Amino acid sequence: MNDQVDLVLVTGAGGFIGGNLIGDLRTRGYKRIRAVDNKPLTEWYQRFEDVESLSLDLNLKENCEEATQGARDVYNLAANMGGMGFIEHNKALCMLSVLINTHMLQAAVKFGVQRFFYSSSACVYNADKQKTFEAPSLKEEDAYPALAEDGYGWEKLFSERMCRHFLEDFGLYTRVARFHNVYGPWGTWYGGREKAPAAICRKVIEAKISGNHEIDIWGPGNQTRSFMYIDDCLKGIDLIMNSDILEPINLGSSEAVTINQLVDIVEEIAGITLKRNYDLSAPKGVNGRNSDNTLMQNYLGWEPNTPLRTGLEKTYRWIYDQCLARERGEAGVVRERTAAR
């Protein structure tokens, strides 16, 4: 087994985490990478000229087999997903991602994949444990008894179980991480699928550019979350993929903030103070959620550690550039990147 020459597959490669993962793999010396996403290549957030890039709908079994054939490692990040607005209004579409994960696991067994990574979500956790605004730290065991986020969370929980049973029944090396709110540059920042950090950055930037110093916030603003910067996510993926952890494990920051505090930070970065309008009818998700990283610290001696302010400054600058490009009618031009190794 040679990391430098064996083929590695990344699905969901046209998206935020997938594109950044490919960049990270290239930096670490991987020579053969296959990137797959259902979006047209022109809509990918990052593309690399030395990476085999395929536009395939992985809901279809034959496409999963085409993508997987010849791969040693698979990082399965493909899913129908987005921010809370998308998740709450597209439950059936989110559930259909079970087709992707089922077909990808079957293809992995068929073609002798050696290692399979699956990106799950904190949305698998029992909703009854997330009713308080006091940012309850969720342990891995808190996914059961099951009461996951309707649609998206249930699909993720089901696919976690499939990974477990493919390990037990077929000997497939599977690793599962439960992502907690990943953010950073080179991702969705408008259009309805963006998550809270990107949405807040964009709204603050638009208010600053337009001179209309107001911002709409979904929910009462005292909902609590933790947000993990993309660099920490990439390091965690690598550590988990190369670990002995057989059960799903949290991959998230333990630095919890309210949505109001998130807005505070972005306002400070922008140098502006906005009037806040709270939309109590908008999707807001659970009241409180944070990542308990005890298990990760025990297994890996590490946890995500990029301060939220540091990551948001980088994210804000990137989204600011995107907004200016959109104002100039250049949106999409800055999306393509063919970085050298």
C-alpha positions as CSV (number, residue, x, y, z in Angstrom):
1,M,0.0,0.0,0.0
2,N,1.5,3.3,-1.1
3,D,-0.2,6.6,-0.3
4,Q,1.7,8.3,-3.1
5,V,0.5,6.2,-6.0
6,D,-2.7,4.3,-5.1
7,L,-5.9,5.9,-6.3
8,V,-8.0,7.8,-3.8
9,L,-11.7,8.7,-4.4
10,V,-13.4,11.7,-3.0
11,T,-17.2,12.0,-3.5
12,G,-19.0,15.3,-3.1
13,A,-15.8,16.8,-4.5
14,G,-17.4,19.9,-6.0
15,G,-18.7,21.0,-2.6
16,F,-17.1,22.8,0.3
17,I,-15.5,20.0,2.4
18,G,-14.8,17.8,-0.6
19,G,-12.9,20.4,-2.5
20,N,-10.8,21.4,0.5
21,L,-10.1,17.7,1.2
22,I,-8.7,17.2,-2.3
23,G,-6.5,20.3,-1.8
24,D,-5.3,18.8,1.5
25,L,-4.6,15.3,-0.1
26,R,-2.6,16.9,-2.9
27,T,-0.6,18.9,-0.3
28,R,0.2,15.7,1.5
29,G,1.6,14.1,-1.6
30,Y,-1.2,12.0,-3.0
31,K,-0.6,11.6,-6.8
32,R,-3.7,9.9,-8.0
33,I,-7.0,11.4,-6.9
34,R,-10.4,10.9,-8.5
35,A,-13.0,13.6,-7.7
36,V,-16.7,13.0,-8.2
37,D,-19.8,15.3,-7.8
38,N,-23.2,15.4,-9.4
39,K,-22.8,19.2,-10.3
40,P,-21.5,20.2,-13.6
41,L,-17.7,20.8,-13.4
42,T,-18.2,24.5,-14.0
43,E,-20.1,24.7,-10.7
44,W,-17.5,23.1,-8.5
45,Y,-16.0,25.3,-5.9
46,Q,-12.5,24.0,-6.5
47,R,-11.0,22.2,-9.4
48,F,-7.5,20.9,-9.9
49,E,-5.9,20.3,-13.3
50,D,-4.0,17.3,-12.1
51,V,-7.1,15.6,-10.5
52,E,-9.4,13.2,-12.4
53,S,-12.8,15.1,-12.1
54,L,-16.1,13.4,-13.0
55,S,-19.6,14.7,-13.0
56,L,-21.7,11.7,-12.0
57,D,-25.1,11.2,-10.2
58,L,-24.2,8.9,-7.4
59,N,-27.8,8.1,-6.7
60,L,-27.3,5.6,-9.5
61,K,-25.6,2.3,-8.7
62,E,-23.7,2.1,-12.0
63,N,-22.2,5.5,-11.4
64,C,-21.0,4.5,-8.0
65,E,-19.3,1.5,-9.5
66,E,-17.7,3.7,-12.2
67,A,-16.4,6.1,-9.5
68,T,-15.1,3.4,-7.2
69,Q,-13.4,1.0,-9.5
70,G,-9.7,1.0,-9.0
71,A,-9.8,3.1,-5.8
72,R,-7.9,2.0,-2.6
73,D,-9.4,4.6,-0.3
74,V,-12.9,6.2,-0.5
75,Y,-13.9,9.4,1.2
76,N,-17.7,9.5,0.8
77,L,-18.9,13.1,1.4
78,A,-21.6,13.1,-1.2
79,A,-25.1,14.0,0.1
80,N,-28.1,16.2,-0.6
81,M,-27.7,18.7,2.1
82,G,-27.4,22.4,3.1
83,G,-28.2,24.7,5.9
84,M,-31.2,24.4,8.2
85,G,-33.5,26.2,5.7
86,F,-32.7,23.5,3.1
87,I,-32.8,20.6,5.5
88,E,-36.2,21.5,7.0
89,H,-37.8,22.0,3.5
90,N,-36.3,19.1,1.6
91,K,-36.7,16.1,3.9
92,A,-37.4,13.6,1.2
93,L,-34.5,14.8,-0.9
94,C,-32.2,14.5,2.1
95,M,-33.4,11.0,2.8
96,L,-32.7,9.9,-0.8
97,S,-29.0,10.2,0.0
98,V,-29.4,6.7,1.4
99,L,-29.1,5.6,-2.2
100,I,-25.7,7.2,-2.5
101,N,-24.3,5.6,0.6
102,T,-25.8,2.2,-0.1
103,H,-24.5,2.0,-3.6
104,M,-21.1,3.4,-2.5
105,L,-20.7,0.7,0.2
106,Q,-21.7,-2.0,-2.2
107,A,-19.2,-0.7,-4.8
108,A,-16.5,-0.6,-2.2
109,V,-17.0,-4.2,-1.4
110,K,-17.3,-5.2,-5.0
111,F,-14.0,-3.6,-6.1
112,G,-12.0,-4.4,-3.0
113,V,-11.6,-0.9,-1.5
114,Q,-9.3,-1.0,1.5
115,R,-10.6,1.9,3.5
116,F,-13.9,3.8,3.5
117,F,-14.6,7.1,5.3
118,Y,-18.2,8.3,5.8
119,S,-19.1,11.8,6.7
120,S,-22.1,11.8,9.1
121,S,-23.5,14.7,11.0
122,A,-24.4,15.9,14.5
123,C,-28.0,15.9,13.2
124,V,-28.1,12.3,14.2
125,Y,-28.4,13.2,17.9
126,N,-31.6,12.7,19.9
127,A,-33.6,15.9,19.7
128,D,-34.8,15.6,23.3
129,K,-31.2,16.1,24.4
130,Q,-31.1,19.4,22.6
131,K,-34.0,21.4,24.0
132,T,-32.0,23.6,26.3
133,F,-30.2,26.8,25.1
134,E,-27.3,26.0,27.4
135,A,-25.3,24.3,24.7
136,P,-25.5,20.7,25.9
137,S,-22.3,18.8,25.0
138,L,-23.4,15.7,23.1
139,K,-21.5,12.4,23.6
140,E,-21.5,9.8,20.9
141,E,-23.8,7.6,23.0
142,D,-26.5,10.4,22.9
143,A,-27.6,9.4,19.4
144,Y,-29.6,6.6,21.1
145,P,-32.4,6.1,21.8
146,A,-32.8,7.4,18.3
147,L,-34.7,10.7,17.7
148,A,-32.7,12.3,14.9
149,E,-33.3,15.4,12.9
150,D,-36.2,14.6,10.7
151,G,-35.1,13.6,7.2
152,Y,-31.4,14.5,7.0
153,G,-30.5,13.2,10.5
154,W,-32.4,9.9,10.1
155,E,-30.6,9.2,6.8
156,K,-27.2,9.9,8.4
157,L,-28.0,7.6,11.3
158,F,-29.2,4.8,9.1
159,S,-26.1,5.1,6.9
160,E,-23.9,5.0,10.0
161,R,-25.4,1.6,10.8
162,M,-24.8,0.4,7.3
163,C,-21.1,1.3,7.6
164,R,-21.0,-0.7,10.9
165,H,-22.7,-3.7,9.3
166,F,-20.5,-3.7,6.2
167,L,-17.6,-3.8,8.6
168,E,-19.1,-6.7,10.5
169,D,-20.4,-8.7,7.6
170,F,-17.9,-8.0,4.8
171,G,-14.8,-6.9,6.6
172,L,-14.9,-3.4,5.0
173,Y,-12.6,-1.0,6.8
174,T,-15.1,1.8,7.7
175,R,-14.6,5.0,9.7
176,V,-17.4,7.4,10.5
177,A,-17.2,11.0,11.7
178,R,-20.1,13.1,12.9
179,F,-19.4,16.6,11.6
180,H,-20.5,19.6,13.7
181,N,-21.1,22.8,11.6
182,V,-18.0,23.0,9.4
183,Y,-17.2,26.5,7.9
184,G,-14.5,28.3,6.0
185,P,-13.6,29.6,2.5
186,W,-14.4,27.9,-0.8
187,G,-18.0,26.9,0.1
188,T,-21.6,27.8,-0.3
189,W,-22.3,31.3,0.9
190,Y,-25.6,32.2,-0.7
191,G,-28.6,30.6,-2.4
192,G,-30.3,28.7,0.5
193,R,-27.9,25.9,1.2
194,E,-25.3,27.9,3.1
195,K,-24.9,27.4,6.8
196,A,-25.0,29.9,9.6
197,P,-21.4,31.3,9.6
198,A,-21.4,31.9,5.8
199,A,-25.0,33.3,5.9
200,I,-24.1,35.7,8.7
201,C,-20.9,36.8,7.0
202,R,-22.8,37.4,3.7
203,K,-25.7,39.3,5.4
204,V,-23.3,41.6,7.3
205,I,-21.2,42.2,4.2
206,E,-24.4,43.0,2.2
207,A,-25.6,45.4,4.9
208,K,-22.2,47.1,4.9
209,I,-22.0,47.5,1.1
210,S,-25.6,48.6,0.7
211,G,-25.7,51.0,3.7
212,N,-28.9,49.3,5.0
213,H,-27.6,48.6,8.5
214,E,-30.0,45.8,9.4
215,I,-29.8,42.0,9.5
216,D,-32.4,39.3,9.6
217,I,-31.7,36.5,12.1
218,W,-33.5,33.2,12.0
219,G,-35.0,32.3,15.4
220,P,-34.5,34.2,18.7
221,G,-30.7,34.4,18.5
222,N,-30.0,32.5,21.7
223,Q,-29.7,29.1,20.0
224,T,-26.3,27.7,20.8
225,R,-23.9,25.9,18.4
226,S,-20.3,25.1,17.9
227,F,-18.5,25.8,14.6
228,M,-15.5,24.0,13.3
229,Y,-13.0,25.6,10.9
230,I,-12.3,23.6,7.7
231,D,-8.6,23.1,8.5
232,D,-9.5,21.3,11.8
233,C,-12.0,19.2,9.9
234,L,-9.4,18.1,7.4
235,K,-7.0,17.2,10.2
236,G,-9.7,15.3,12.0
237,I,-10.6,13.3,8.9
238,D,-7.0,12.2,8.4
239,L,-6.6,11.2,12.0
240,I,-9.9,9.3,12.1
241,M,-9.3,7.5,8.8
242,N,-5.9,6.3,10.2
243,S,-7.2,5.4,13.7
244,D,-8.6,2.3,15.4
245,I,-11.9,3.9,16.1
246,L,-14.7,1.5,14.9
247,E,-17.7,3.5,16.1
248,P,-18.9,6.9,14.9
249,I,-17.1,9.8,16.6
250,N,-17.7,13.5,17.0
251,L,-15.6,15.8,14.8
252,G,-16.4,19.4,16.0
253,S,-15.3,22.3,18.0
254,S,-16.2,22.5,21.7
255,E,-16.3,26.3,21.6
256,A,-20.0,27.0,21.9
257,V,-21.6,30.3,21.1
258,T,-25.1,31.7,20.6
259,I,-26.2,32.9,17.2
260,N,-26.2,36.4,18.6
261,Q,-22.6,36.0,19.7
262,L,-21.8,34.7,16.2
263,V,-23.2,37.9,14.8
264,D,-21.3,39.9,17.4
265,I,-18.0,38.5,16.1
266,V,-18.8,39.1,12.4
267,E,-19.9,42.6,13.2
268,E,-16.6,43.3,15.0
269,I,-14.7,41.9,12.0
270,A,-16.7,44.1,9.7
271,G,-16.4,47.2,11.9
272,I,-20.1,47.7,11.9
273,T,-23.2,47.4,14.2
274,L,-26.5,46.4,12.8
275,K,-30.1,46.5,13.8
276,R,-31.2,42.9,14.4
277,N,-34.6,41.7,13.1
278,Y,-35.5,38.2,14.5
279,D,-37.6,36.0,12.3
280,L,-39.3,33.6,14.7
281,S,-41.1,31.8,11.9
282,A,-37.9,30.8,10.1
283,P,-36.2,27.4,10.5
284,K,-33.9,27.5,13.6
285,G,-33.1,23.9,14.3
286,V,-32.6,22.6,17.8
287,N,-32.1,25.0,20.7
288,G,-28.7,23.9,21.8
289,R,-25.9,21.7,20.5
290,N,-22.2,21.3,21.2
291,S,-19.6,18.7,20.6
292,D,-18.3,16.6,23.5
293,N,-14.7,15.7,22.4
294,T,-13.8,13.4,25.3
295,L,-13.7,10.3,23.1
296,M,-11.6,12.1,20.4
297,Q,-9.1,13.3,23.1
298,N,-8.9,9.8,24.5
299,Y,-8.3,8.1,21.1
300,L,-6.3,10.8,19.3
301,G,-5.0,13.2,21.9
302,W,-6.3,16.0,19.8
303,E,-9.5,18.1,19.2
304,P,-10.3,21.0,16.8
305,N,-8.7,24.1,18.2
306,T,-8.9,26.9,15.7
307,P,-10.6,29.9,17.6
308,L,-13.9,30.9,16.1
309,R,-12.7,34.5,15.7
310,T,-9.7,33.4,13.7
311,G,-11.6,31.1,11.4
312,L,-14.4,33.7,10.8
313,E,-11.9,36.4,9.9
314,K,-10.6,34.2,7.0
315,T,-14.1,33.2,6.0
316,Y,-15.3,36.8,6.1
317,R,-12.5,38.0,3.8
318,W,-13.2,35.2,1.3
319,I,-17.0,35.9,1.2
320,Y,-16.3,39.6,1.0
321,D,-14.3,39.0,-2.2
322,Q,-17.1,36.8,-3.6
323,C,-19.7,39.5,-2.9
324,L,-17.6,42.2,-4.7
325,A,-17.1,39.8,-7.6
326,R,-20.8,39.3,-7.8
327,E,-21.4,43.1,-7.7
328,R,-19.0,43.3,-10.7
329,G,-20.9,40.5,-12.5
330,E,-18.0,38.1,-12.1
331,A,-19.6,35.6,-9.7
332,G,-18.3,32.1,-10.7
333,V,-15.1,33.3,-12.2
334,V,-13.3,33.2,-8.8
335,R,-14.8,29.8,-8.1
336,E,-12.4,27.8,-10.2
337,R,-8.9,27.1,-8.8
338,T,-6.1,25.1,-10.4
339,A,-3.5,25.4,-7.7
340,A,-0.1,23.8,-8.2
341,R,1.2,21.1,-5.8
